[in-house]
Amino acid sequence: MKKYNTLLAVPYFLWLLFFVLAPVVLVIGYSFFDQSGHFTLANYAEYFGSGKYLLMTFNSVWYAFLITLITLLISYPTAYFLTKLKHKDLWLLLIILPTWINLLLKAYAFIGIFGVHGGLNSFLGFFGILPKQLLFTDFSFLIVAVYIQLPFMIIPLFNALEELPPSFIAASKDLGASSTQTFFKVVFPLSLNGVKSGVQAVFIPSLSLFMLTRLIGGNRVITLGTAIEEHFMVTQNWGKGATIGVVLIIAMVIVMLFTGEKKAGGK
């Protein structure tokens, strides 16, 4: 039986080897070579010595933080409300459905909504508000990014809140705690694992957004993901692009370490 279980694990380990570890090793390897194929540390020296790249790093972290914060503030009450509904599975399915639509299609849909002659400006026109350029702004970029990331925050929060024993809340009220005290002393602490999982699922992908920065942000929002695409697809400087990729990988690992679930006893 044990040998059978080991055989079942082989495809999983092969997947990890070829589609997780191998790409990471390739990216790290490319980061130590210049465009001529010579070994160099100049890529890292230029990255950490350039104010341009450090500003991109700050922008990436800042926008990822804003996207994660806004998504969390919207998702937590939504997930909490879902747990109280009768047909919660149906409503959860409706929230998940947009994730089945291609990201590019959703981006172009928002281009039509936020455009000067788009749906939002047409709606505002009924109130006498002149058309405004809503597209290619930080506002539109954040709105679209938050919309896309919402399901990935709601699902882990919903699961954490759904598993919360009702007896704990009842006991808190029996002991004289108000609804606010119950939330901050019982509900929120017990749902922190869901919060951490949601932060991982949203913050990490938000660090490397590049399609939305081009289509919705109009390149006004410059992140490390945009720089990686530029180096690999335009300047063909794979070493520089890989160096930025390594920085992103390190940042993602740090986020996972901080938001990872800690087992009892510190093990």
Phi and psi in degrees as a GROMACS rama.xvg file:
@    title "Ramachandran Plot"
@    xaxis  label "Phi"
@    yaxis  label "Psi"
@TYPE xy
-65.7017  -38.524  LYS-2
-65.7649  -37.2336  LYS-3
-63.8365  -42.9471  TYR-4
-64.2886  -35.8048  ASN-5
-65.172  -40.0391  THR-6
-63.8839  -37.351  LEU-7
-65.3727  -26.9744  LEU-8
-81.8215  -14.1904  ALA-9
-58.4584  -49.2403  VAL-10
-58.0324  -36.061  PRO-11
-63.3851  -45.8276  TYR-12
-69.605  -34.8581  PHE-13
-64.5244  -40.2804  LEU-14
-61.7718  -45.3663  TRP-15
-61.1364  -40.8392  LEU-16
-65.9137  -48.9289  LEU-17
-86.9292  -27.4201  PHE-18
-114.239  -2.55088  PHE-19
-123.496  -62.1608  VAL-20
-68.8336  -46.3709  LEU-21
-60.3002  -46.8239  ALA-22
-61.5329  -37.9041  PRO-23
-64.6991  -42.9466  VAL-24
-63.4117  -39.8022  VAL-25
-63.8998  -43.6892  LEU-26
-62.5693  -46.0875  VAL-27
-62.0841  -40.9159  ILE-28
-63.8721  -46.1723  GLY-29
-61.9699  -28.8119  TYR-30
-66.4464  -15.8575  SER-31
-99.9282  14.5944  PHE-32
-128.708  146.669  PHE-33
-90.518  -174.274  ASP-34
-66.4536  -20.5969  GLN-35
-89.7416  -1.96432  SER-36
86.2151  14.0018  GLY-37
-94.4425  142.415  HIS-38
-64.7045  134.453  PHE-39
-158.921  154.788  THR-40
-107.085  7.95591  LEU-41
-64.7276  -30.9642  ALA-42
-60.5648  -44.7007  ASN-43
-71.3315  -37.6759  TYR-44
-63.1811  -41.7367  ALA-45
-69.9112  -38.1045  GLU-46
-62.7867  -52.6024  TYR-47
-78.7238  -13.1596  PHE-48
-100.871  -0.550442  GLY-49
-105.23  125.218  SER-50
-63.9566  -28.4972  GLY-51
-63.301  -47.6411  LYS-52
-72.2629  -34.9142  TYR-53
-66.3002  -35.6548  LEU-54
-66.9839  -39.9069  LEU-55
-60.8884  -40.9211  MET-56
-62.2296  -45.3485  THR-57
-61.6121  -44.6854  PHE-58
-60.6667  -42.855  ASN-59
-61.1857  -47.6688  SER-60
-66.5999  -40.7557  VAL-61
-64.8936  -47.8244  TRP-62
-67.7567  -38.3244  TYR-63
-62.9618  -38.8296  ALA-64
-64.5254  -46.1859  PHE-65
-62.6474  -44.9961  LEU-66
-60.6505  -44.4868  ILE-67
-66.1284  -43.2089  THR-68
-63.7258  -48.9321  LEU-69
-63.079  -41.8217  ILE-70
-62.6355  -41.5826  THR-71
-64.7359  -43.6653  LEU-72
-63.2702  -31.6946  LEU-73
-82.9676  -39.8802  ILE-74
-74.7676  -36.0318  SER-75
-62.4538  -53.3195  TYR-76
-64.3911  -31.3375  PRO-77
-64.4279  -47.4064  THR-78
-63.7176  -40.1322  ALA-79
-63.5062  -42.2264  TYR-80
-66.071  -37.1738  PHE-81
-61.2544  -36.9633  LEU-82
-67.2123  -16.2424  THR-83
-95.0494  -9.37571  LYS-84
-80.8273  156.688  LEU-85
-74.2766  -46.1988  LYS-86
-103.492  57.779  HIS-87
-63.0706  -35.668  LYS-88
-65.1177  -37.2638  ASP-89
-65.866  -45.3584  LEU-90
-65.776  -36.4625  TRP-91
-65.2332  -38.4514  LEU-92
-62.6012  -40.2577  LEU-93
-64.7139  -31.4691  LEU-94
-73.1105  -36.1133  ILE-95
-75.546  -30.0024  ILE-96
-50.0536  -43.1345  LEU-97
-59.6105  -22.8906  PRO-98
-70.865  -14.3105  THR-99
-81.4589  -11.4657  TRP-100
-90.957  138.443  ILE-101
-57.4982  138.183  ASN-102
-59.6756  -38.3072  LEU-103
-63.4868  -40.2948  LEU-104
-64.5868  -40.4698  LEU-105
-66.2636  -37.9637  LYS-106
-63.2529  -44.3685  ALA-107
-68.1835  -30.7901  TYR-108
-63.5814  -40.8242  ALA-109
-71.9689  -28.0249  PHE-110
-60.8654  -41.5539  ILE-111
-67.3323  -31.8185  GLY-112
-75.2453  -43.859  ILE-113
-91.2423  -6.23532  PHE-114
-61.6632  163.441  GLY-115
-57.7498  -37.8323  VAL-116
-105.011  22.8874  HIS-117
-82.7864  -177.364  GLY-118
-63.7995  -39.6849  GLY-119
-67.1221  -43.7764  LEU-120
-66.7979  -34.506  ASN-121
-64.517  -39.4932  SER-122
-66.0693  -44.1318  PHE-123
-65.3986  -26.2712  LEU-124
-62.9472  -27.0904  GLY-125
-64.9219  -21.2651  PHE-126
-102.437  12.898  PHE-127
79.8464  13.8832  GLY-128
-89.4917  125.029  ILE-129
-68.0694  150.329  LEU-130
-57.4547  138.796  PRO-131
-126.267  154.383  LYS-132
-81.1814  92.2521  GLN-133
-87.3476  -25.1489  LEU-134
-76.2682  157.814  LEU-135
61.318  40.07  PHE-136
-129.539  162.606  THR-137
-60.5811  -36.4551  ASP-138
-59.826  -51.3862  PHE-139
-65.0296  -38.7043  SER-140
-61.4309  -46.1371  PHE-141
-66.0588  -41.2678  LEU-142
-60.8981  -48.1334  ILE-143
-67.1925  -42.7971  VAL-144
-62.8011  -42.2073  ALA-145
-64.4509  -43.3979  VAL-146
-58.4326  -43.6878  TYR-147
-68.7289  -34.4635  ILE-148
-87.5105  -13.4688  GLN-149
-52.4481  -49.371  LEU-150
-59.308  -32.9249  PRO-151
-74.6932  -16.0333  PHE-152
-94.145  -37.9042  MET-153
-66.581  -41.8185  ILE-154
-60.2635  -53.1224  ILE-155
-65.126  -33.2468  PRO-156
-66.7983  -42.006  LEU-157
-61.3989  -44.9771  PHE-158
-62.1346  -41.6574  ASN-159
-66.4958  -43.0891  ALA-160
-71.4809  -32.7772  LEU-161
-67.4602  -31.6344  GLU-162
-83.8796  -3.50054  GLU-163
-70.0256  121.38  LEU-164
-63.6902  124.81  PRO-165
-59.7412  -26.245  PRO-166
-63.8203  -28.9462  SER-167
-66.2824  -42.7343  PHE-168
-67.5868  -41.8485  ILE-169
-62.7803  -40.7828  ALA-170
-64.7489  -38.6784  ALA-171
-62.563  -42.1858  SER-172
-70.2837  -35.6917  LYS-173
-64.2508  -28.4978  ASP-174
-85.1491  4.2112  LEU-175
94.5475  8.40625  GLY-176
-75.2978  141.992  ALA-177
-77.3446  172.75  SER-178
-61.7329  -38.8901  SER-179
-65.8518  -44.9661  THR-180
-63.6371  -39.4688  GLN-181
-61.8475  -41.2002  THR-182
-65.4777  -49.7475  PHE-183
-77.496  -25.0898  PHE-184
-98.3146  -21.6447  LYS-185
-122.597  -60.9016  VAL-186
-64.3613  -54.3745  VAL-187
-63.1544  -47.6176  PHE-188
-59.4269  -36.8118  PRO-189
-77.3669  -12.6578  LEU-190
-105.214  10.1422  SER-191
-62.1266  -33.0136  LEU-192
-62.764  -36.5378  ASN-193
-67.4829  -38.7368  GLY-194
-62.4827  -45.5918  VAL-195
-63.4797  -41.9687  LYS-196
-63.8922  -40.8629  SER-197
-65.3894  -39.7321  GLY-198
-62.5957  -42.258  VAL-199
-60.3591  -46.5307  GLN-200
-67.6913  -22.8526  ALA-201
-103.947  -48.511  VAL-202
-64.2512  -44.9397  PHE-203
-62.6125  -50.3461  ILE-204
-64.3349  -32.1689  PRO-205
-67.2277  -22.2773  SER-206
-64.2068  -30.5375  LEU-207
-116.312  23.3621  SER-208
-61.4164  134.189  LEU-209
-136.309  -32.133  PHE-210
-66.7849  -44.1325  MET-211
-68.9143  -33.5422  LEU-212
-64.4873  -29.9889  THR-213
-83.6624  -50.6462  ARG-214
-77.0294  -39.4987  LEU-215
-100.182  -43.4193  ILE-216
-81.3639  -14.2812  GLY-217
61.2101  32.6551  GLY-218
64.298  10.6152  ASN-219
-76.5437  -28.9313  ARG-220
-97.6563  107.335  VAL-221
-105.531  120.319  ILE-222
-123.86  176.811  THR-223
-65.4662  -32.7015  LEU-224
-60.773  -40.4407  GLY-225
-63.4698  -42.2803  THR-226
-65.0271  -38.8191  ALA-227
-62.9891  -46.5593  ILE-228
-60.0795  -41.4874  GLU-229
-62.0517  -44.653  GLU-230
-71.8823  -36.5355  HIS-231
-79.7862  -38.1642  PHE-232
-97.9057  -26.7526  MET-233
-109.018  -63.0028  VAL-234
-79.6245  -13.2914  THR-235
59.6727  24.4317  GLN-236
-92.865  80.6228  ASN-237
-65.3623  -32.4833  TRP-238
-61.7412  -44.3217  GLY-239
-68.4977  -41.646  LYS-240
-63.1328  -40.3148  GLY-241
-65.9771  -35.7734  ALA-242
-61.1699  -44.3078  THR-243
-65.0671  -37.3491  ILE-244
-61.3548  -40.3961  GLY-245
-62.6603  -41.3247  VAL-246
-61.1844  -41.2312  VAL-247
-65.6044  -40.7455  LEU-248
-60.5278  -44.6496  ILE-249
-62.1545  -42.3361  ILE-250
-62.4974  -40.492  ALA-251
-66.6547  -39.2832  MET-252
-63.4898  -41.3518  VAL-253
-61.4053  -43.9915  ILE-254
-61.2878  -42.6962  VAL-255
-65.1872  -36.5036  MET-256
-66.5674  -39.0994  LEU-257
-74.9483  -31.4955  PHE-258
-104.298  1.81666  THR-259
-68.0753  152.186  GLY-260
-75.4792  126.454  GLU-261
-95.5104  128.268  LYS-262
-79.0111  159.762  LYS-263
-61.7347  139.453  ALA-264
83.0497  6.76175  GLY-265
73.8008  12.0838  GLY-266
